[in-house]
């Protein structure tokens, strides 16, 4: 064991391997392109907003097909009530 307090501190710290002179030794940080991080964050926010909008405003396939069928029936009923089928209200064909 060293008699000098600083040498004792250094030898104890080096023996434990994680601290030298009071600072943590960690692996180097990963280098990150901030522009890409900002774009990724923006895309993530947009995706979550889109998911919320799909829940709020979206319609199921059954609802869409029902609406389509009702529109087709409405058009058929209107067409069947015309005086001259195939003729437009202004007289043109």
C-alpha positions in Angstrom: 0.0 0.0 0.0 1.4 3.4 -0.9 1.9 5.9 1.9 1.1 9.0 -0.2 -2.7 9.7 0.1 -3.0 10.6 -3.6 -1.2 7.5 -4.7 -3.4 5.4 -2.3 -6.6 7.0 -3.8 -5.3 6.4 -7.3 -4.4 2.8 -6.6 -7.8 2.1 -5.0 -9.6 3.8 -7.9 -7.7 1.9 -10.5 -8.3 -1.3 -8.7 -12.0 -0.8 -8.9 -11.6 0.3 -12.5 -14.6 2.5 -12.8 -13.4 5.9 -11.5 -10.2 7.9 -12.0 -9.9 11.1 -10.1 -13.6 11.3 -9.4 -14.8 11.0 -13.0 -16.7 8.1 -14.4 -15.1 6.3 -17.2 -17.8 5.5 -19.7 -17.8 4.4 -23.3 -17.7 7.1 -25.9 -21.1 8.5 -26.9 -22.6 7.6 -30.2 -22.3 10.4 -32.7 -25.7 11.5 -33.9 -26.8 13.7 -36.8 -29.2 16.1 -35.2 -31.0 16.9 -38.5 -31.8 13.2 -38.8 -33.0 13.0 -35.2 -35.3 16.0 -35.7 -36.7 14.5 -38.9 -37.3 11.2 -37.2 -39.1 12.9 -34.3 -41.3 14.8 -36.7 -42.2 11.6 -38.6 -43.0 9.9 -35.3 -45.3 12.8 -34.3 -47.0 12.7 -37.7 -47.5 9.0 -37.5 -49.1 9.2 -34.1 -51.3 12.1 -35.2 -52.4 10.0 -38.2 -53.2 7.1 -36.0 -55.4 9.3 -33.8 -57.2 10.7 -36.9 -57.8 7.2 -38.2 -59.5 6.4 -34.9 -61.5 9.6 -34.8 -62.6 10.0 -38.4 -62.0 6.6 -40.0 -64.8 4.3 -41.1 -64.7 0.6 -41.3 -65.0 -1.3 -44.6 -68.6 -2.4 -43.7 -69.6 1.3 -43.2 -68.1 2.3 -46.5 -69.7 -0.5 -48.5 -73.1 0.3 -46.8 -72.8 3.9 -47.8 -71.8 2.9 -51.4 -74.8 0.5 -51.6 -77.2 3.2 -50.4 -75.9 5.7 -52.9 -76.3 3.2 -55.8 -79.8 2.4 -54.6 -80.7 6.1 -54.4 -79.4 6.6 -58.0 -81.4 3.6 -59.2 -84.6 4.9 -57.5 -84.1 8.3 -59.0 -83.4 6.9 -62.5 -86.5 4.7 -62.3 -88.8 7.7 -61.5 -87.8 9.6 -64.6 -90.5 10.2 -67.2 -88.1 9.3 -70.0 -85.4 6.9 -68.8 -81.9 7.9 -70.1 -82.8 11.5 -70.7 -81.4 14.4 -68.6 -83.8 16.9 -67.0 -82.7 19.6 -69.5 -83.9 17.4 -72.4 -80.5 16.4 -73.6 -79.4 12.8 -73.8 
